[in-house]
Amino acid sequence: MSREIQQHPLKLHNTMTGTKEGLVPLTDRTLKLFTCGPSIYGSPHIGNYRSFLYEDILSRYLNYLGYTVERLINFTDVEDKSITRAGRNMEQLREITEAAAENFFKNCGLLHIRVPDFIPRSSTSVDQAVRLIKELLKKGVAYQHGPDVFYDPLKFPGFGRLFGLDLTRWPQKKRRFRRDNYEGNRWNLGDFILWHGYRPQRDGDIFWETDLGKGRPAWNVQDPAMITKHLGFQIDIVCGGIDNLYRHHDYTIAIIEAVSGTTFANFWLHGEHVLLDGKKISKSKGNIIYPGDLLARGISAAGLRFGLISEHYRRKLDLTDLFLLEKEERCRRLQSLARRFTGPLSAEGKENHEAEPHIEGLFLDFEKFLNDDLRVGPACDALLHHLEHLELHREKTGLGSSQWSRIRKHLLQIDSVLQIIFE
């Protein structure tokens, strides 16, 4: 690490504690990162891609700092909604989910979102889900009810601590919630399902023969299965959208920690919603918008990426025409200035000492703002400020060849994270 990075260690806002904390990896120089992937019975909308983008910035910046990142992103391909959409037919389910996966990879390519070479799916992790459920049954926190298996949250000390759930509201009467997903930002105060025992009219030919009988793992246990199968029971960081705080991430904690008896993740990051003209994006409002819709309106992929990463990930982002236009123009200005210093070498001048603070400021300010909970917007503002001053120095007195080379080096390193300058 450079001296400057040591002076400004990376601090991230940890949802679990509600404070910004310095990142301390479980293993020196290696970090295990889980970022919630999409349900691939349909296409992710622009709000989902905002989450994927801040996670991409985090992963790339950790690499920039010299860390090796073991990153897992997952596909949810078997759940109530996908089974219904596929007409309870396994072959049809595969066709639907393959098409959605291909669309996801296409959009990630356009937006320069780097994804791991291997992405596990719910359907490829059934064996691990069964292992986890069997262990939970042994420990007495899960129980059989007919052909199904449920988890009793009251058997897990501290359930709901990530969200800050008030357990005094818990009903006295036993309640079971057997669906994979429930709409809205509310809690189901009761036991949640881990295993769907096979029901022909509901499942058709979508099932597995296992030690738990014929059936399929519920949505709640699928992430824990994929995480523990590929990253283990202790990782450094979990990322997702703010909606994951309801009936999801606390379920993941309860399942994994009940099995392992140890803390699952040290850091939890959650990104805020994207609004469309001041309204939350949702199917019920009929205002779902996808990356392709915006690109078709003339927004460049770099401009869209810039717009979605330049507003802090923990603040709501209102996607308006004016916002997109301003971000597109600012992105082009940044690209134009940066490329003047990364193209063919300009006529060589003398070393310009007045330019030095701006050359050093390129990476010093970038690291200062990124180290402060990934503040990409101020980092880009500082980058533009320094480039404008360097352009003035270049026009007025020129820059030395070594200065030219350093500027180029800094910009290439910075854009290894931002991915907006050199498309």
N, C-alpha and C positions, 0 to 999 in steps of 0.2 A: 504494500500500500504506500501511497505517497504521503508525505508529511501533512499535507493539507487535509487529506481524508481522515487521518488520525485525529486532527484537531476538530473536525466536524463529523463525528460518527453518524451513521445512518440512524435516524429516529423515525419510528412509525407509530401511528395512532392505533393502539391496541384496544379493540372493542371490549375485550374481557375486563380490562382495568379502567377504561375510559381516559387513559392518559397516553402521551407520547413517551415512548421508551426506546432506549438504545438497543439496537439489534445485537444479540449475543447468540451465535449459532450453537446448536447442540454439539456439532462436530466442527473443529477448526477448519475454516475455509470451504466447508461444504454445507449446503443448505437444502433441506427437503421442503418443497413447496407444493401445496395442493390448491388448484384453482378450479372451482366448480364449472363443469362443462355443460353443454346444452342437452335438453331432451330432444332427441332427433326424430320425433314423430311429425315435426314441423320445422319451419325455419326460424332461427333467432331474429328478434327485431333489433332496432338500433340501440335500445336501452341495454340489451344483452351484450351487444358489441362494445358499448362503453365499458362494461365490466371487463370484458376480455382485453380491452386496450390498456386499462390501468394495470392489469395483471401482467401484460406484456412489457410495459414500462418497468415494473418492479423486477421482473425476471432479467431483462436486459441490463438494468442498472446494477443488479447484483453481480452480473458477469463483468460489467465495467469496473466494479470495485475489486475484482479479482476472485470472486467466489465461484465455486463450481455449484451449479444448481441442478438438483434432481427434481424435475418438475413433473407433476401428474395432472393432466386434464382428462376428464372422463366423458363418455357418451352414455346417457340414459336411453336405452332402446326398448325396455320392456316395462310397461306400467299400464294402469287402467286405460288411460286416454289413447295410448298407441295401440293397444289391443282392440279397443272399440273401433278406432279408425281403420285398422287392418281387417275388420270383419272376422276377428278371432281366428285368423288364418296365418300360420307361421311364415309361409312363403311370401304372402302379401306384406307381412310385417317387415321382412327383410328388404323388400323392394322399397317400401316407404322410408325406412331408416337409412338405407344406402343413398337414396336420392337426397335426403336432408343432410347427410354427412358430406356428400360431394359439394353441396351448396355452401356449407360451412367452410370447407377448405378453400373454395373459390373466393369467398369474401375475406377470409383471413389473408390470402395471398394479395388481394387488392389493397387491403389496409395494412399490409406488412406486419401482421400479427404472427409471431413465430409460435408454432405448435410442436410438441414433441413428436419424434418419429413414430412412437407407438401410443395409441389412445385406447385404453381398455373400455369395454362396454359392460353394461349390466348382464347381458347374456353370456359374457365370457367369464363372469365372476360368480356364477351360481354356486360353485363348489365352496368358495370362501364364505359366501353368505350362509350356507348351511352349517359350516364349521362354527361361525360366530353364534348363530342361533342355538345350536346344540350346547355351546358353552354357557350361554345366557340361561338356558333351561336348567343346566346343572347348578348354576349359582342362585337360582330361585328368583331372578329378576324378570324372567319371562315365563309364560305358562301356556299350556295347550288349551284351546277352547274349540271343541269340535275338531275339524281338520285344520284350523288356523292356529297361529302362535301370536301372542300379544306380549308387549313389554309394559310392565307396571312402573311408571316413572317414580312413584313414591317409594320404590325399593332402592332407588339410586340417590344417595345423599347429595344435596346441592343441585338437584335437577332444575334446569332453567336458568342457571347462573349467568350464562352469556347474555341472554335477553334481559335478565333481571326479573324473572317471573315471580309473581306474588303467590306463593303456594297456599296462603290462607284462603284463597278463593277456590281451592280445589274442592269439588263436590264430595259429599260423604258417600253417596250412592255410586256403586261401580258402573263406569261407562266405558264402552269400547268403541273405538273409531277404526273402521275396517277398510276405508277407502285409501288409495295412494295419495290423492291430492284433494285439498279443500280450498275453495276460492276465498280470497280476501285476507287481510292482515288481522287475523284473530287467532287465538289459541284454542285448540281442542283440549279441554280439561278432562283428561281420562287416559285410558290405556291405548297405545298405538300399535298397529299391526306390523309384524315382522315377516310372517309367512302366510301366503294365500293358499289354503288347501284347494285342490282342484274342484271347479264347478263347471260342468260341460257347457251350460248355456252362456256362461260369462266368459270362459277361457277358450272354448273351441279346441284347437290342437296346439295351443301355446302353453306348454307345461314341461316340467322336468321330473324324472323319476329319481328320488333322492332318499337319504336316510330319514327324512322328515315325512316321507310319503310323496304322493303325486301333487305337484303344484308349482309355485314360483315365489321367489323372494319379493317382498313388498318394497316399495320405493324407499322407505325409511332406512332399510339395511343395505341398500345397494352401494351408496357412497362409502360407508364403512368397509364393505367387502372389497371394493376396488382399491381403497386407500391402504388397508392393511395387507392386501395381497401384494402390492407393488412398492409401497413405501415403508411398511412396518407400522408399529403401534405408537411411535413417537416421531413427530415431525416438527419443523420449525414454524411454518406459516400456513394458515388457511385463508384463502381469499374468496370473495363472492359478492353478490349484490345485497342490498339492504333487506330485500325480501327473505333472504336466507335466515334472518334472525327469527322468523316465525316458523315454528314446526319443522325445522330442518337441522340447522347446525347444533342446536342443543340436543336433538335426537342423536346426531352423530357422536357427540361427546359422550352421551349416556351409554351408547352401545359399545364404543371402543374402550372407554375407561372402565366400564363394568367388567369387561373381559380381561383387560391388562392390569388394572389396579394402579396405573400410573397416569400422569398428565399427558394428554394426547398432543396438544399443540401449544406452543408458547405465545404465538401471535395470531390474532384474528383481525382481518381487514375487511371492511364492507363499503362498497361504493353506492352512492346515492342514485336516485331515479333520473331518467331523462324525461323532461316534459316536452310537449309539442304545443307551442303557442299557449303556454301556461297551464296545460292540462296533462295529467298523468296518462302515459301511453297504456292502453288496455284494449282487449278485444271487446269488452262490454261498451266502450265508448266509440268503437269503430275507427280508431285513429292509429292503428298499428302501421308503422313505417319501417322499411327495410333499407339496408345500405344501397341496394340497387336502385331504389326509388330516388334517392338523393343524387346518386351518380348520373342517373338518366336526366336530371334537371340541370346538369352542367357543372356540378360540384366535382372537383378533382378528388381522387382518392387521397392524395396527400393533404388537401385542404380539409377533407372530412376527418382524417386521422388527427390533424392538428386541432381542429375544433373540439373533438371529443376528449383529447388529452390535455388541452390547455386550461380547461376549467378544472379546479381541484376535484378529485374523485369523490371526496366526502361531501360535496355540495351539489344540490340539484342543478341540473343544466337545462335551460329552456331553449329548445331548438326552434328558432324562428328564422325566417328568410333573411332578416337583417343580420342576425348572429352569424349565419353561414356565409353571407357575403363578406362581412368584416373579417372573418377567419380565413377565408379564401384569399383575400387581398393581402393580409398580413403574412400568410404562409408564402405567397409568391414573392413578397418583398424579402423575406428571410432567405428564400432559395436564391434569388437573384444576387444578393450581396455575398452569400456564402460561396457561390460558384465562381465569383470573381477571384477568389483566393484559392480555388482548388483546380482551376483550369491551367492552361499553359503559363509558365512563369513570366510575370511582367518584366519590363525593362528593369534591370537590377540597379538599385540605388544604394546609398550608404545606410548603415544601421541607424534607425530613427529611434532615439531614446524616448521621445515623447509618446511613441506608440506602445512602449513596453507595458504600461499598466493595463492597456486594453487587450494586449496579447495574453497576458497572464490572467486577466479578468474573464476571458472566454471560458476557461475550465474552472477557475476558482469560484465564480458565481454559479456556474452550472452545478457544481458539486454542493455548494452551500445550500441552494434551493432544493435540489433533489434529496439531499440528506435530511431536509426538514419535511418529512412525510410526503415526499414525491411532489413538491410544488413545481410542476412543469411550467405553468403559465408564467410566473415570475422568472424562471430560468430562461424561457424563450425571450421575454422582454429584455433581460440583461444581455442575452446573446445578440439581439438586434441592436441594442445600444452600443455595444463594443464594436460590432461590425460596421455600423455607420461611422464611428470615429476612425476606425482603421481605414475605411474607404477614403475619408478626408485626408488622412496622412498619406495614403498611397498616391492620391491625385496631386497633393501639394509638394511633397518632397521625396516620395518614393519610400520603399522599404528594402532592407537588406535581404539577401537571399536566405540567410538563416532564419530571419523573422518570417519570411514567406513560408518557409518549410514548417516552422512551428505552428503557424496559423492553420495551415493545411492539416497538420497532424491532429491538432486540437479539434478541428471541425469534424474530421472523420471519426474520431473517438466519440465525440458528443452525438453524432448522428447514428452511431451504432446503437444508441439508446432511443433517440427521438424518431428516427426513420421517416423524416419529412423533407430532408434537403436533397439527398441523392437517391432518386427513385430508380 
